[in-house]
Amino acid sequence: MRRMFGFSLALAFALSTAAFAAPAIQAIDPAVFATQGGNRYARVVLTGVDLGICGTNCPGVSVLVGGEAVPFFGNGSKLLISVPDDMPPGVANLEVHTAQGNAAVEDAMLFVAPSDFETILLPHAGGGEDVFGANGSVWRAESFIRNDSAWSMRFDLPLFPYNVLISPSFVEFLTVAPHATVNLELANAHAPVRVMVPKALASQLTFETRLYDASRDDQTFGTRVPAVREADFRHGATTIPGVPMGSRFRANVRVFSVDGHAHPYRVRVLTQADVFVPAFEGYTTPLPVDTLLELPVTTELDPLFEGSVWDVAFATLALPVVPASTPHVQVQIEPLDGDAPFWAYVSVTNNDTQQVTLLTP
């Protein structure tokens, strides 16, 4: 009995010591903000302290971002802090002062000027629904975001299920912790979306999408759809060579207007002569190119997402098989109303195996 009493006393002392230990900042979610606009709240998770449900009146508690006291809401070990909208670009320290002690993290938050963000296009964003195609195919999209940076980042995306979207202006957030990977479940699995990321961190983010035919999952892994950085957007006529033309394949052109507006384009199917450059010769005379087919196409906005921060106008055009004197043709996409940014690809599907290959600029 005496030994049990001693153990209980020691346990009580240990718990009381832990309860009143100095706090530590365990997580900041998110930690990257634009210096203007956007969602202005971050969740800070503490260890070593329990604030209870103190709301906006937490005695002895204060929070500083970049040395500036900020409003917050306290609940247990979590603080919801209001991030200042006038922070200068750069990193800022985070401090939390409580009755139990203080916690601080240097360079805890990153503030980025709006001009230092770039747009990344996800031509297909994964999850949520199947699309039934030719020859019994069932198409699915699977997407991931990998964050290799030191900061938790928030992305505005149409999260699945889509029927919970209140309106196109109702922004939903997906937060990816540092050195973490998340699987996307978006409202429209096969519609494109655009995300804004800091240019300085873009090389530390990986967006991965796989399109595959679920009905033949045991035969093929599918194809990878690249995420497209702003530097790779096109502004004028773009030609994609090496497109097979014949009954074995079917080809589709997909065009994306990245500025969120509908635009008209002209799609030409051109001949492609097989020209081989002899060894040690760096130049060959271009051969004449004939136009086999010319089709108009206009990108359209997804009605579900029109007016949202992620909306991308897009169009899909099935290419008819046209007689060609060579095994391959070229597909040219030309904007007709200016130089607004766009991107395009040609998907080539084997009619027997349903294997898809993407031909990109």
C-alpha positions as CSV (number, residue, x, y, z in Angstrom):
1,M,0.0,0.0,0.0
2,R,2.8,2.4,0.9
3,R,4.6,1.6,-2.4
4,M,1.3,2.2,-4.3
5,F,0.8,5.6,-2.5
6,G,4.4,6.6,-3.4
7,F,3.8,5.7,-7.1
8,S,0.5,7.7,-7.2
9,L,2.2,10.7,-5.6
10,A,5.0,10.5,-8.2
11,L,2.6,10.2,-11.0
12,A,0.5,13.2,-9.8
13,F,3.7,15.2,-9.5
14,A,4.8,14.2,-13.0
15,L,1.4,15.1,-14.5
16,S,1.3,18.5,-12.7
17,T,4.8,19.2,-13.9
18,A,3.8,18.4,-17.5
19,A,0.6,20.4,-17.2
20,F,2.6,23.5,-16.2
21,A,5.6,23.0,-18.4
22,A,6.7,25.7,-20.8
23,P,4.7,25.5,-24.0
24,A,6.2,24.6,-27.4
25,I,4.9,25.4,-30.8
26,Q,4.2,22.0,-32.5
27,A,2.6,23.1,-35.8
28,I,1.6,26.3,-37.7
29,D,-1.1,25.7,-40.3
30,P,-0.6,27.3,-42.8
31,A,2.7,29.2,-42.6
32,V,2.7,30.9,-46.0
33,F,0.6,34.0,-46.8
34,A,0.3,36.6,-49.4
35,T,1.0,40.1,-48.1
36,Q,-2.4,41.2,-49.3
37,G,-5.8,39.4,-49.5
38,G,-6.5,35.7,-49.1
39,N,-7.5,33.8,-46.0
40,R,-5.9,35.5,-43.0
41,Y,-6.0,32.9,-40.3
42,A,-3.5,30.3,-39.1
43,R,-3.9,27.5,-36.6
44,V,-1.1,27.2,-34.1
45,V,-0.8,23.9,-32.1
46,L,1.0,24.0,-28.8
47,T,2.4,21.3,-26.5
48,G,2.8,21.6,-22.8
49,V,-0.2,23.9,-22.3
50,D,-4.0,23.5,-22.1
51,L,-5.8,26.8,-22.5
52,G,-9.2,25.2,-22.0
53,I,-11.9,27.0,-24.0
54,C,-10.9,30.6,-23.3
55,G,-12.0,32.1,-26.7
56,T,-10.8,35.6,-27.2
57,N,-10.2,36.2,-23.5
58,C,-7.3,34.0,-22.4
59,P,-5.7,35.5,-19.3
60,G,-2.0,35.9,-19.5
61,V,-1.8,34.7,-23.1
62,S,-0.5,36.8,-26.0
63,V,0.6,36.0,-29.6
64,L,3.1,38.0,-31.6
65,V,3.8,37.7,-35.4
66,G,6.9,39.6,-36.4
67,G,6.9,41.3,-33.1
68,E,3.3,42.6,-33.5
69,A,0.5,41.4,-31.2
70,V,-2.3,39.8,-33.1
71,P,-5.9,38.7,-32.2
72,F,-6.5,35.0,-31.5
73,F,-9.0,32.5,-30.3
74,G,-7.9,29.9,-27.8
75,N,-9.3,26.3,-27.5
76,G,-7.3,23.7,-25.6
77,S,-3.8,23.4,-27.0
78,K,-4.8,25.3,-30.2
79,L,-4.8,28.9,-31.1
80,L,-6.6,30.4,-34.2
81,I,-4.6,33.6,-34.9
82,S,-5.5,36.4,-37.1
83,V,-2.6,37.1,-39.4
84,P,-1.7,40.8,-40.1
85,D,-2.5,42.0,-43.6
86,D,0.2,44.6,-43.7
87,M,3.3,42.3,-43.1
88,P,6.2,43.1,-45.3
89,P,7.5,40.3,-47.7
90,G,9.9,37.9,-46.0
91,V,10.0,35.7,-43.0
92,A,8.6,36.5,-39.5
93,N,9.0,35.0,-36.1
94,L,6.1,33.7,-34.1
95,E,5.9,34.1,-30.3
96,V,3.3,32.7,-27.8
97,H,3.4,33.9,-24.2
98,T,1.4,32.1,-21.6
99,A,1.3,31.8,-17.8
100,Q,3.2,28.6,-18.1
101,G,6.0,30.1,-20.1
102,N,6.9,31.3,-23.6
103,A,7.4,29.6,-26.9
104,A,9.0,31.1,-30.1
105,V,9.9,29.9,-33.6
106,E,12.2,31.9,-35.7
107,D,11.3,32.3,-39.4
108,A,8.0,30.6,-38.6
109,M,5.9,32.3,-41.3
110,L,6.7,33.4,-44.8
111,F,4.9,36.4,-46.4
112,V,4.9,36.7,-50.1
113,A,4.0,39.7,-52.3
114,P,1.2,39.0,-54.8
115,S,3.7,39.6,-57.7
116,D,5.9,36.8,-56.4
117,F,3.2,34.1,-56.9
118,E,2.9,32.0,-60.0
119,T,0.1,29.9,-61.5
120,I,0.4,26.2,-61.8
121,L,-2.1,24.3,-64.1
122,L,-3.3,20.9,-63.1
123,P,-4.8,19.7,-66.4
124,H,-6.6,16.9,-64.6
125,A,-7.2,17.0,-60.8
126,G,-7.9,13.6,-59.3
127,G,-10.4,11.8,-57.3
128,G,-14.2,11.7,-56.8
129,E,-15.8,10.2,-59.9
130,D,-15.3,7.9,-62.9
131,V,-15.7,8.8,-66.5
132,F,-16.9,6.1,-68.9
133,G,-15.2,6.1,-72.3
134,A,-14.9,4.1,-75.5
135,N,-14.6,0.3,-75.6
136,G,-15.8,-0.2,-72.0
137,S,-13.1,2.0,-70.5
138,V,-13.6,3.5,-67.0
139,W,-11.3,6.5,-66.5
140,R,-10.1,7.6,-63.2
141,A,-7.7,10.3,-62.1
142,E,-5.4,10.1,-59.1
143,S,-3.5,13.2,-57.9
144,F,-1.0,14.0,-55.2
145,I,0.6,17.1,-53.8
146,R,4.0,16.7,-52.2
147,N,5.4,19.6,-50.1
148,D,9.2,19.4,-49.6
149,S,9.4,22.9,-48.2
150,A,9.8,23.8,-44.5
151,W,6.4,25.6,-44.4
152,S,2.9,24.3,-44.2
153,M,1.1,25.6,-47.3
154,R,-2.6,26.1,-48.1
155,F,-4.1,25.6,-51.5
156,D,-7.5,26.8,-52.7
157,L,-9.2,23.8,-54.4
158,P,-12.7,22.5,-55.1
159,L,-12.7,19.6,-52.6
160,F,-14.9,16.5,-53.0
161,P,-17.8,16.1,-52.8
162,Y,-18.9,18.9,-55.1
163,N,-22.5,19.0,-53.8
164,V,-21.3,20.7,-50.6
165,L,-20.0,23.7,-52.6
166,I,-22.2,26.7,-51.5
167,S,-21.3,28.9,-54.5
168,P,-18.3,29.3,-56.9
169,S,-17.0,32.0,-54.5
170,F,-17.0,29.6,-51.6
171,V,-13.3,28.9,-51.3
172,E,-12.2,25.6,-49.8
173,F,-8.7,25.0,-48.5
174,L,-6.4,22.1,-48.5
175,T,-3.3,22.4,-46.3
176,V,-0.2,20.3,-46.8
177,A,2.2,20.1,-43.9
178,P,6.0,20.4,-44.4
179,H,7.6,17.3,-45.9
180,A,4.1,15.7,-46.4
181,T,2.2,14.1,-49.3
182,V,-1.6,14.3,-49.6
183,N,-4.0,12.5,-52.0
184,L,-6.5,14.9,-53.6
185,E,-10.2,14.3,-53.6
186,L,-11.6,17.0,-55.8
187,A,-15.1,17.8,-56.8
188,N,-14.6,17.3,-60.6
189,A,-12.0,14.7,-61.1
190,H,-11.4,15.4,-64.8
191,A,-11.7,19.2,-64.9
192,P,-8.6,21.3,-64.8
193,V,-7.8,23.6,-61.9
194,R,-5.1,26.2,-61.3
195,V,-3.3,26.8,-58.0
196,M,-1.2,29.8,-56.9
197,V,2.2,29.1,-55.3
198,P,5.1,31.2,-54.3
199,K,7.7,31.3,-57.1
200,A,10.5,30.7,-54.5
201,L,8.8,27.5,-53.3
202,A,7.5,26.1,-56.6
203,S,10.5,23.9,-57.1
204,Q,9.9,22.3,-53.7
205,L,6.3,21.3,-54.6
206,T,5.4,18.3,-56.7
207,F,1.9,17.9,-58.3
208,E,1.4,14.4,-59.6
209,T,-1.6,13.1,-61.6
210,R,-2.2,9.7,-63.1
211,L,-5.0,8.9,-65.5
212,Y,-5.8,5.3,-65.9
213,D,-8.4,2.9,-67.2
214,A,-9.8,1.1,-64.1
215,S,-11.3,-1.6,-66.3
216,R,-7.8,-2.6,-67.4
217,D,-5.9,-1.8,-64.3
218,D,-4.2,-5.2,-64.3
219,Q,-2.8,-4.5,-67.8
220,T,-1.6,-0.9,-67.7
221,F,-0.6,1.7,-65.0
222,G,-2.0,4.5,-67.1
223,T,-0.3,7.7,-68.0
224,R,1.2,10.7,-66.1
225,V,-0.3,14.1,-66.7
226,P,2.2,16.9,-66.1
227,A,1.6,19.9,-63.9
228,V,2.4,23.0,-65.9
229,R,4.3,25.9,-64.5
230,E,3.7,29.4,-65.6
231,A,6.9,29.6,-67.6
232,D,5.6,26.8,-69.8
233,F,2.3,28.4,-70.8
234,R,2.0,29.3,-74.4
235,H,0.9,32.6,-76.0
236,G,1.0,31.9,-79.7
237,A,0.7,29.2,-82.3
238,T,2.0,25.9,-80.8
239,T,2.7,22.8,-82.9
240,I,2.9,19.3,-81.5
241,P,4.6,16.9,-83.9
242,G,4.7,13.1,-84.0
243,V,0.9,12.4,-83.8
244,P,0.0,9.0,-85.3
245,M,-2.8,9.0,-87.7
246,G,-4.5,5.7,-88.4
247,S,-7.3,3.3,-87.4
248,R,-5.2,1.8,-84.6
249,F,-5.4,5.0,-82.6
250,R,-7.8,7.8,-81.6
251,A,-6.5,11.2,-80.9
252,N,-7.9,14.1,-78.9
253,V,-6.7,17.7,-78.5
254,R,-7.3,19.4,-75.2
255,V,-6.8,23.1,-74.8
256,F,-6.7,25.0,-71.5
257,S,-7.2,28.8,-71.2
258,V,-5.3,29.4,-68.0
259,D,-6.6,33.0,-67.4
260,G,-10.1,31.7,-66.4
261,H,-11.8,33.1,-69.6
262,A,-13.1,31.4,-72.7
263,H,-11.1,31.9,-75.9
264,P,-11.3,30.7,-79.5
265,Y,-8.6,28.7,-81.2
266,R,-7.9,27.2,-84.5
267,V,-6.6,23.6,-84.7
268,R,-4.8,22.5,-87.8
269,V,-3.7,19.0,-88.8
270,L,-0.5,19.4,-90.8
271,T,1.6,17.0,-92.8
272,Q,4.9,16.0,-91.2
273,A,7.7,14.9,-93.6
274,D,10.2,12.5,-92.2
275,V,13.4,14.5,-92.3
276,F,16.7,13.0,-91.1
277,V,19.7,15.2,-90.3
278,P,22.9,13.5,-91.3
279,A,25.6,13.0,-88.7
280,F,27.6,16.1,-87.9
281,E,25.3,18.3,-89.9
282,G,23.1,20.7,-87.8
283,Y,20.8,22.1,-90.5
284,T,18.4,20.7,-93.0
285,T,16.1,22.5,-95.5
286,P,12.5,22.6,-94.2
287,L,10.1,20.8,-96.5
288,P,6.7,22.1,-97.5
289,V,3.9,21.5,-95.0
290,D,0.3,21.0,-96.2
291,T,-2.8,21.5,-94.1
292,L,-4.9,18.3,-94.0
293,L,-7.7,19.6,-91.7
294,E,-8.6,22.8,-90.0
295,L,-11.1,22.9,-87.1
296,P,-12.3,25.7,-84.7
297,V,-12.6,25.1,-81.0
298,T,-13.5,27.4,-78.1
299,T,-12.7,26.7,-74.5
300,E,-15.5,26.9,-72.0
301,L,-15.7,27.3,-68.2
302,D,-17.0,24.6,-66.0
303,P,-20.4,25.9,-64.8
304,L,-19.8,24.5,-61.3
305,F,-16.6,26.5,-60.8
306,E,-17.2,29.5,-63.0
307,G,-15.9,32.6,-61.2
308,S,-13.9,30.7,-58.7
309,V,-10.2,31.2,-58.0
310,W,-9.3,27.9,-59.5
311,D,-11.4,27.9,-62.7
312,V,-9.8,27.1,-66.0
313,A,-11.7,27.2,-69.4
314,F,-11.0,24.1,-71.5
315,A,-12.1,22.2,-74.6
316,T,-11.7,18.7,-75.9
317,L,-11.6,18.1,-79.7
318,A,-11.6,14.6,-81.2
319,L,-9.5,14.5,-84.3
320,P,-11.0,12.5,-87.2
321,V,-8.7,10.2,-89.1
322,V,-7.5,11.9,-92.2
323,P,-5.5,10.4,-95.1
324,A,-1.8,11.2,-94.7
325,S,1.2,10.2,-96.8
326,T,3.4,9.7,-93.7
327,P,2.8,7.8,-90.5
328,H,2.7,10.9,-88.4
329,V,1.1,14.3,-88.6
330,Q,1.5,17.6,-86.7
331,V,-1.2,19.3,-84.7
332,Q,-1.1,23.1,-84.4
333,I,-3.1,25.1,-81.9
334,E,-3.4,28.8,-82.6
335,P,-5.2,31.4,-80.4
336,L,-7.4,33.7,-82.4
337,D,-8.1,36.6,-80.0
338,G,-4.7,37.6,-78.6
339,D,-1.9,36.2,-76.5
340,A,-3.7,35.1,-73.3
341,P,-1.8,32.2,-71.7
342,F,-2.9,28.7,-72.7
343,W,-1.6,25.2,-72.8
344,A,-2.5,22.1,-74.8
345,Y,-1.8,18.5,-75.4
346,V,-2.7,15.7,-77.7
347,S,-3.8,12.4,-76.1
348,V,-3.3,9.3,-78.2
349,T,-5.2,6.1,-77.2
350,N,-4.5,2.7,-78.5
351,N,-7.9,1.3,-79.5
352,D,-6.9,-2.3,-78.5
353,T,-5.2,-1.8,-75.2
354,Q,-6.6,1.6,-74.2
355,Q,-3.1,2.7,-73.3
356,V,-2.9,6.5,-73.4
357,T,0.1,8.6,-74.4
358,L,0.2,12.3,-73.9
359,L,2.1,14.4,-76.5
360,T,2.9,17.8,-75.0
361,P,4.6,21.0,-76.3
